[in-house]
Amino acid sequence: MEATHAHASLLDQRDPLKEFRKQFLVSSHHGNEQAYFLGNSLGLQPKRTKAYLDKVLQQWNDYGVEAFFMGEDPWMDYHAHLQQPLANIIGCKPGEITVMNQLTVNLHLMMVSFYRPMGTRTKILCEAKAFPSDQYMFETHLRFHGLDPNQHLVEVQPRAGEEIIRLDDILQSIETHGDELALVLWGGINYYSGQVFDMRAIAKAAHQAGANVGFDLAHAAGNIPLSLHDWNADFACWCNYKYLNGGPGAVGAAFIHERYHRDPSLQRFAGWWGYEKASRFRMEQGFKPIQTAEGWQLSTPSPLQYACLRASLEVFMEAGWDAVQEKRKDLNAWLWFLLDELNRQIPENPFTVITPRVEKGCQVSLLMHRNGREVFDALTAEGIITDWREPNVIRLAPVPLYNTYTEVFRFYETMRAILLSPNKA
């Protein structure tokens, strides 16, 4: 590799997915396109999203509530458009996917089924400083059971002076607390550092300890390859507005392993949309769940939210999940090469990359050693859209469907100029 614009242009020319950028709306900044590196927070809008929304709105206009059953694309069957594409991305069977609610709601629902504190098995093991929504979910759910989070929540932290959590420490903590663990609920990727965790190893260790295991895939779904069915995870939940481009506040989704679909002993909170389809409209007493992950659904879904997600998933299918993964690795390698160049060229290393070189997805987190906020603001002023996390981290996530090698080089050039300016030294 060469840290030149010409080399970046060559990489773009060779990119087999280069045409897919044209399928997304990219905002302008002073007449030029922004370099948007926040797919880890909210993905860009596919151009076809509006057409799918308009179609649902037109069905509403034409048929009213009968649009659930009438028209060329009845809403009653819309969920089926989403299951196979998501199954390819999540690594499971279509029947193990249900698209519903939002992430934290789904985590609470999964806790009802998979966190059953009994006897000495009352503890939940998780990563320290998980995303705040998860922390609040743990706290309130434990209190719902009359348990003190300070006593029943086990958090595994990085070692002193380190930014990532070692797998050995996770596995050791599972073993240490094994007889007391009811559930291991872990993030697939740490939102702050970008560290990818070994979910297969965590699932295996949790089951060997006699605990259930689930994953929060908010930063993993649509980012890295997953194989939840083969990893034998009990459940997982994720949002669809980050790498999956489903729109702000997009409908969430959950995976429930097929071994639980027909288990009548499993507790759950129920709603009429999870009732068996053939007799749902008889409005009978006594809950009879659909014998797939759809049996965990509660309320009538929004076809508008389904339509937004469908638009994005079609782009993934057209690009091919394997091809998306290949470009992710190549684009990420290009970014890391340029970051190394920056630290080599700028005196007294201005930042440390806290994302592991091996265990990573799209996101890279830079621990700024000086003037971090000023550097972030200067990037934004130049149309380089990244993310600031207190106290001193800049996150950026070039994603394969719409980011380019030239954009990454633009970040490098802009960052270099900022770091070499006298007031940022």
N, C-alpha and C positions, 0 to 999 in steps of 0.2 A: 504494500500500500504506500501511497504518497499523499502527504497532506497538501494537496493542491486542488483548485477548482476543476482543473482538467480531469483529474482522476475521479472526482466525484461525478462529473458529467459522464465519464465512461461507465462508471458503475450504474448510473441511471439508464444509460442506453442499453446495457446488458440485462436490466431488470425484467424478468418475465411478467411481473405484475405492474409494470409502470402505467398501464392504461387505467388501472382501477382508481387511481387518484381522481380521475375525471368524473367518477361516480359519486363524489362527495362535494359538499359546499364548503369552500374555504374562504374565510373572511379576509378583507383587505386591510392594509395598514399603510396609509399615505400612498395609495395607488399600487402597492405591491401586496402579494399574498402574504398573510402571516405564516410564520413557521410554528405550527401548532403542535406542541409536544405534551399535550395533556389528555391523551387517550386513556391514561390511568385514572382520570377523574371524571371526564365526560367526553365520550367519543363524538366525532363530527357527524353531521346529518347527511345520510345518503340522499342523493337527489330524488330517488324514486319514493322516498317516504311520503311526500306530499300527495303523489298519485294514489298511494294505498289509503291514505287518510281520506282523500276526496271520495274514493270508492265506497268506503264505509259510510261516510256522510250522505252520499247519494242513496245508498241502500236504506238508510234511516228515513230519508225524504220519501223514497218510493214506497216503502213497505211498512214503516213504523216498526212496531215490535215484531211483526211477522218476518222481518229481515233475519231473525234467528233461523227461519225455516225456508225462506224464499230467496229468489235471485240466483245468480250463477255461483255465488260463493257464500252460502248461508253461514251466519255467525255461529250456529250451534256446532259446526265442524271446524271452526277456525283454529282451534288448539292443535289440531293434527298437522297444520302447516309448520309448526314450530318444533315438534318433538324430534323428528329425524335429524334436522340440522344441528340442534343442540346436543343430541346424543352423539353425533360425530365429534363435536367439540369437547364434550365432557367425558367421553369414553365410556359409554354405557348403552343399554338397550332403550329404544324409544319409550317403552312402557314404564321405565324407571324415572322419567322426566315428567314433572308437572310445572306449568308456567302459571304463577299466581302471586298475588299480594306484592310485598316488597321484602327486602332482605331480612330486616329485623323481625318483622311479623312472622316470616317463615321460620326463623331460628326459634322463636318462642313456640311455634306449633311443633317443631321437631323435638324441642325439649319436653313437651308433653308426652310424646311417644317414647323418647329414648333416654330421658333422664328420670329414672324411677328410684329415688333414694330409699334404701331399705337396710335395716340392720346397721352394720359398720360401713356399708358401701354408700357413702353420701357425698363424696368429694368429686369436684370437677377439676380437671387439669387443663390449663390453657397457656397461651404465651403471655408474658408480661407486656403491658402497654399495648394490648390489642386495640384496634380501632375503638374509640369511645362508645359507639353504639353497642358493640359486643360487651364491653365492660358493664354498661348499664343493664343490658339484657341479663347477664350473669347475676348481677347484684339483685335485681328485682325478682328474678325467678327463684333464686335461693331463698329470699325473704318470703316469697309466696308459700314455700314449703316450711316456713318457720325456722330456717337455718341462717346462721350468721355467715355472711360472705367471708369475713376475716378468718373464720375457722374451716370453711368448707370449700374455698376456692384456692387451688394450688397454681401459682404462676411461676413459670420457668423464665429466668432472666438471662441476658448475656453475662458473661463473666466480667469482673471488674476491668475497666479499661478497654472493653470490646464493645462492638456495635451489633453483632449478630449472635444468634443463639445456636450453640453447637448441638448437633444431632445427638451426640453422646450424652449431653446433659438432659435432653428431652427423654431419651430412652431410660436413663438412670432414674429420673424422677418418676417415670411410670412404674418402674420396678420397685422403687422405694415405697411408693404409696399404693402399690397394686391392690392390696386387700381392702383398701378404703375407697378405691376409685369406682364411681358409678359411670362416669363419662369422661372421655377425652374429646375436647372440641377445640380444634386448632385451625389457624389461618393457613391457606395454601401458600400465600405470599404475604410477607410483612409489608404493610402499607407504607411504613416509614423508610425502611432500609431497602426494600425491594428483594429481600432474601426469599428464595424459593425453598420450601421445606420438603423433606423426603416423606411424602404422604404414605407411600407404601410401607415404609419401615415403621412409621408412627401407628398406622392402622394395625399392623401385625403385632406390635408390642402391646397396644391397648387390648386387643382381643386375647392375647396370651395372659394378660393380667386379669381378664374377666370383665373388662369394661366395654361399654359401647363406644363407638368413635364416629365423629362427624367433622366436617370441614366447612369453614367459611371461605368461599372461593371468589370473594368480591374482586380481588386483584389477580386472580388466576384464570377465571373463565374468559375464553377468547384471547388469552395471552400465551399460555404455555400448553403443551400436550398433557392431557389427563387420561386416566384409565380407572375411573372410580369403581366400575363393576369388578374388574380384575383385581384391584387393590382391596376389594372386599369391604369398602367403607359402608357403614350403616346408612348414613345420610350425608347430604351436603346442601348448602344454600348459596345463592349468589344473586347479585344485581346484574341487570343487563344494559346499564347505561354507560359503562366504562368502555372496555375494549369491544363490547358487542353492539355499541352504537344505537341502542334502543330509544334514546331520547331522555331528557331530564325527568327524573322520577319514574323511569320505565318500570313496567311490571317485572317482578322478580321471578325466580324459579327455584326448584328444589329437586334433588335426586333422592330417591328412597330405594334401597336395594330390593330386588324382586322377592327375596326370601321373606319379606315382611308383608307383601301385598295381600296375602290370604290368611294372615295370622289374626284370628278373632280375639286373642288375649291382649293384643297391643292397644294401649290407650291412645285416644286422639280426641281433639276437639273437632266436631263435625259441622258441616253446613250442607245445604241442599244441593249445591253444585257438585259435591263429592258423592252423591247418592247414585246408585246404579242407574245407568242411562235409560234402560228399557222401561223402567217403572217410575222414573223421577217425577213425572207429571201426574201421577196418581195421588201425590201429596199424602202418603200413608205414614203412620207413626212407625217408629222403630228404624233406626239408621242401618242401611245396607250399603256399604261402601263399594265404589267401583273397584274392581280387583286389579288395579294398577296404581301407580303413584298418583293418578288423578283422584283417587279416593280421599286424599288429604285436602282437596279443594273445599272452599267454604262458600263464597258468594259468587253471584253472576259476574263473569269477567267483563272487562271493557274491550270491545272489538277495536277501539281506537288505539289502545296500548298494544294490543296484539299486532295491529297493522304496522305500527312503527317498528316493532321487533322483526316482523316478517320481512320488511324491506331490507333491513341490514343482513339478516341471515341468508337471504338470497344472494347477496354480494359475496358472502363467505363461500357459499356453495359453488358459485361461478368461478371464483378464484381457486378453490380447492384448499382444504385445510392443511394438507401436507406442504403445498406451495407457500401458503401463508407462514408456516413454521420455518421453512428454509429461508425466506426473506427476513423473518424476524432475527434469526441467528446472524445473517450476513450484515443486516443494518446495525445490529447491536455491536458486532465486531468492529465495524467502521467507527461507531461512536467511541468505543473504548480505545481504539488506536489513536483517535484525535485527542481524547482526554489525556492519554499518556504523553502525547506531544505537547499539550499545554503545560502539564506539570514539568516536563523536561525543559521547556523554553522560558517559563516564568520563574524568576528567582524565589527561593524559599517556598516551594510548593504551596500554592494558594488554596488548595483543597485536597481532601482525601475522599476517594470513592469508597463509600461504606457498603455498597452492594457487592456481594461476593462475585468473583469473576466466573466461577463455575455455576453456582446455584443462583440463576437469575433469569428473568424474563425480559420484557421490553424496558422496564423502568431502571433508571440509574439514579442513585441518590448521592449528591455531592455535599460532604461536610465542609463548609466554608471556614477557613481559618481566620479570615479578617474581612470586614466590610461586606458580609454576605448579603444583607438586605439591600445595600446600595448596588451591588452587582446585579441582584435579581431585578431591581427597579430599572436599571440601565438596560438589561436585556429586554424587558417589557416595552420600554420606550422605543426600542429598535424593531418591534414586531416579532420578537422571539418569545413565545408564550410557554412559560414553564410554571413551576409551582413552588411556593415558599412554605416551609414548615418550621415553626419555632423549635429550638432557638436559632438554628443556623444551618438549615439544610435546604438545598435547591434540588427538586426532583424534576426529571424530564423523562419522557417515554416515547421515543420514536416508534410508531406502529406501522406494520408492513402494508396495510391496505391503502393508506393515504400519505404517509410521510416518504420523503425522498432522500437519497444520499446527498444531493446538493443542499437540501435544507439542513441536514446534520453538519455539513461543512460550513454553512452560513452561521450556525450556532458557534462552531469552533472559531471562525474568524471574528465574530462579534465579541465573544467571550475573551479572546486574546487581546483585542483592542481595549476592552474595558479594563482588563487586569493590568495592562501595561500603561494605562493612563495614570498621571501623577497622583490624582486624588484617590485612586483605588489601590495604590501600592502599599 
